[in-house]
Amino acid sequence: MSTFAVTVETIARVVHHPGADRLDLAVLRRFPDWQFVVGRASCAEDDRVIYFPIDSLLPASVIAALGLTGRLAGPQTNRIKTIRLRGAISQGVCARPDLLLPAHRVGMIAEGDDLTSELGVTKYEPPAIPCHQGRLVPLPGLVPHYDIEGSERFQHIVDLLMDVPVLVSEKVEGSHLAVLRQADGTLSVCQRNFQILPDPVAGEHDWFKAMRQAGVDTTLARLAEVFPGRGITVRGEVLGPGVQGNLYRLPALTVRAFEIEVDGIAVDAGRFVELMAGMPTATVPVLDQGRTLRDILAGRSVAAASTGPSLLSPDPAKPLLREGIVIKPMHEMRHPDLGRVVLKKRSPEYLAGNDW
């Protein structure tokens, strides 16, 4: 589960907005990849603030205290999204603690404190995908819920990877699919949170159709020859008609694989690329591999590197903006603060709805 929290933070830097006389741009000390727009002179370096990240759903009392009534996103006008204000990306909202906390609490808070529950904030979750052709049951033991942490909250992990060979792939705009092939050849087809049991009467579920059309079942059968007697999972993104607006304008459902797991453990990123070569199931676009993250970034921030043309653009002459990037070490690593080391960064330009 990726981290979400409304936290107490410290302003690291404030500069004038280049396109607006009454606005500034601010960044946080702990999360310098997040830039947000603030009123001119409303905060200064070293100020203590409460930071509401993107996808925060705010209660009416907080919205009113912040003066944001009717100005947020979503059907309830209560959701914080990445936006563009006078040409500058803004990711999140900050507030003076005294606007939201009683006086005795203001003196008690410290950088990093989690105020999510205290302020009644929840995280926006995309609506569940309807399941009309099949029954949803709990995930199999070898297929746990899958999510990736954003790089913003784990700068020390980014620093760790700077001199480590990594694989950087395109984060594609689709919906999660995981297909487990048990040692006896039985297949379990799963969404992010549930396994889907087929219903012969209702017809074939789209995830089974996508698996079949992308050859995931055949790919798994070939992988079973490499890992005999093991449980093998291929994870990927379902793309195509009816999925996330079919950004890539595909004519039929398909799958782009991004991971292989053997008995629930991910294989090395480099091994994944080797194993998928020549398989009927295509992978997500690999942007770079085998070089250190420092060499790949070449002086850019991860946020800057996340923005670029999608390699799945239907018209190369008019490329789409990619959703972001995923960074994995070439050989699996673990860290006490993160567990398995893998990070994502969604492009701020993409989230703001900018056309490439």
N, C-alpha and C positions, 0 to 999 in steps of 0.2 A: 504494500500500500504506500503510495507516494505521500510525502509529508505535506500536511496543510496545517497552518496555524496563524492566528492573529497574534503578533508578538510585539514586545517592547524593543525598540531599536534606537540606534544613534545615527543621526545625520552625519555622513562623511563629507559631503561636498554639495554646495549650492552654486549654480551659475545662472546668469540671465538667460531666459528663453530667447533664442535668436530671432524669433518671429513674432514676439508679443511683448509689449512694454510692461504689461501688468502681470506677467507670469515668470516663474523661475523653473529650473530643472534641478531636481535633487536626487541623490543616491544615498544608499545606506552603507554603514561601515561594514556590516557583516555580509551584505548581499550586494556588491557593487554592480552586478549585472542587471539589477532592476532599477530602471530610471522612471521617475514619475514627475508629473507637472504639479506645481504648487503656486499659490498666489505670491506675487512679488513681496519679498521680505517677510513672508509668513513663517519661515523657519530659517535656521542658520546652522552652520557647522557646529557639531557637538551637541545639538539639541536632542533631548530625549523625546521620542514620539511613539505612538501606537501605529503599527503598520498593518493594513488590511491588504492581503495579496489578491491577485486576480482569482476569480471564481468564488470570492466571498459572497455569501447571501446575508445581507444585513437586516436586523429587525428594524421596525419602523422608528423606534426610539433613537437608535444610533443614526439612522438616516437623517432624522430631524436635527439631531445635535450637530451633525456635520454640515448641515445646510444643503443636503443633496436630494431633497424630496423632488421626485419626478425627473431626476437627471441620471439615474442609473439604468442598466440594461435589464432585459427580461420582461416577461409578461406582468410581473409584480413590481417592476422598476426597482429592484433591490439587489441586483447582481453587479459586481465589479468585473469589468472586462478590460482587456488591452484596447486602448483607443489612441487616436491621433488628435492632438490638440494643437492647432495652428502649426501643423507640420512636424510636431515632435511626438515620439512614442511615449505613452504614459502607461505604466504597468503597476497598478495598485493605488491606494489612497493612504495618506498618513494624517494623523491628527494629534493635537496637543493632548496629553493625558488628562489635563484638568477639564477638558470638554466632556469626557466620558466617565471619569472616575471621581468618587468623593475625595475630598481633600486629604483625609487620612490615608487613603490608598495611594495617592500620587507619590507620597514620600516613601512608600514601601517597595515600589516596583524597581526592577533591575533589568538591564539589557538581557534579552533572551527569554524573559518571562512569557508564558503562554496565557493569553487572555481570551482565547476563543470561547470557552464555555461561559466565562464570567460576563462577556458582552453579548452572549446569545447568538453568535455567528455560526453558521453552518457552511459546508462546502457544496457548491453546485455540482451535481452529477448529471451527465447526459441521460436522457430518458432511456429506459430499458428497451432493447430491441424486441418487438412483439414476436411471439412464437405461436403461430397458427397451425403449423404442420409438425407437431411433436410435443413431447412432454419434457419439462425442465426438472432435473433432479440434481442433487449435490454433485460437485466435481469428484472424479476419481482421486484416490490417494496420491497417485503419481502426477497429478495435474493440479497443482495449487493455483490460487488466484495470482494473476501476474500483473505487476505494475513496475514502473521504473521511476526512480527519483529524479527530479529536476536538478541540473547542475548548480542552480543559483544558491541553494542551501548547503552545498557541499564543495565550497571552493577549495578546501584542504584536500579533497579527493582529486579535484582537477589538478592541483599543484603536484600531487603524488604521481599523476599520470603523465606529467610533462616530459619525463625522460623514460617513459615506458612505451614500447611499440604497441600501437592500438589499431583497431578497425573502426572507421567512421562510416556509418551508413545513413541513408536518407530515412527520416521518419515520415512514413507515408500516411495519408489521410484515409483510414479504413476502419474496419471493425475486427476485433480480436477473434482468432480461431486457433484452437489447439486440437490436434488429432493424436490420440494415443493408440499405438498398436501393441497389444499385449503379446507375451511370448507365444501364446497359442494362435495368434493372428487376429484376435478380436479387436475391432476398432471402436474407440469411444470418441465421438465428435462433441466438442465443447465450445461454448461461448466463454466470455471472460469469467462469469460467475457460476455457470451451470453447465452440466452435461445435457445434451439433447438426445432424448430417446425417440427413435422414428415412430411415426404413426401411419401405417399403411393405408388407413382409411382416408386420412386428411391429405395425403400426398407427400412429396419429397420436400423436406425443409431446405431453405436456401443454403444453409451451411453445408449440408450433404451434397447439394448440387455444386457448390463452389469447390468443395474438396474433390469431387469426381472430375469436374471440368479442368481443374488445375493439376490433376494427376497426383494429388497428395497421397492417395492410397497406394499407387504404384511406387512412389518415392519411398514410402514407409516399407513396402515389401523389399525393395532393394537394400534399404538400410538394415533390415533384419538379417540380411546375409552378412553384413559387416559386424553386427552385434547380435549374434544368435542367442536365443534364450533370454533376451532382455526386453524390458518395456521401453519403447521408443516413442517419443513425442516430437512432432513437428509443429512449431508455432508460427503463425503468420498473420497477415492482415487480409481480410476479405475486401475486395474492391469490385466495383461495377454497379450496374443499375440497381437503384433502391438503397444503396449503401452510402451514407454521408454525402448525399447529393451527387454522387458519381463524378467527383472532381475531375477525374482523368478521362471522362467521356468514353468509357469502355463499353463495347457492345454486349458483353456477357460477363457474368460473375467469374472471378478468378481469385487466386491467392498468391500473395508474395510472402515467401517464407523468410523469417529472420532468426530462427533458432532451432537447434536440435537438442533434445534432452534424452539421456539414456538413464533409465531407472530414476528419473526425476532430477538428474544432475546435468546442467548445460555442458555441452562439449566446448572446447576452446574455439574462439572466433575464427582463428586460422583453419582449424580442422573443419568447422562448419562450411567454410568456403570450398575447401577441397572436396568434402563429401557431396555438396550440392552441385558441383560441376557435372554437367551432362544429365542431371536429373530432369524429369518432366516438369517439376515444379520450379518456377523461377523464384529468385530471391529478391528482397528489397534491394534497391541500387546501392552498391558499395562505392563510396566516394573516395576512400583512401584506406590503405592497410599496410601494416608492416613498418611504418615510420613512427617515430615518437610523436606524441601530441604536440610537443613544442615545434617540431619541424612542420607538422601539418598546419598548425595555426599561423606560423610565420609572423608572429607579432600581433596577430588579431586576438580579440577576446573570443570566448566560446560563443557569446551572443552574436558577434559579427559573423563568425563562421557558420552559424546556423542558417543564415539567410543566403539564398542563392536559387538558381533555376532548378526545378524538379526534373529529374531524368526520366520521369514518366509523363512528361508533357505530351499531349497528343499532337501538337504542332511545334516542332523544334524551332521554327521561325518566330513563334510567339510563346515562349516558355512560360509555364506557370511558376509561381513561387512555391518552393518546397515548404512543407510544414515545419521542418526542423532537422535535427541530426540526433543520432544515438552513438555514444562512444563506449567501446568495450576494449579492455586489454586483449592482446592477441592470445594470451594465456590466462585462464581464469584466475582471479585474485579475490581475496576477501579482506574486509576492513571492519574493525569493531563498531564503527559508527554507521556503517552502511550495510554490512553483510556482503553479499555478492557485489562486486564492483562493476556497475554499469550505470551510465548517466544519460539523460536526454536533455535536449535544449530545444524548445519550440521557438521558432523565429518570431521575434517581436513584430517584424514587418508583416508576417503572415497573420498573426493574431489580430493585428490592427486592420486587416482587410486591404492591405496595399496590393495593387496590381504590379506584377513584375514588368 
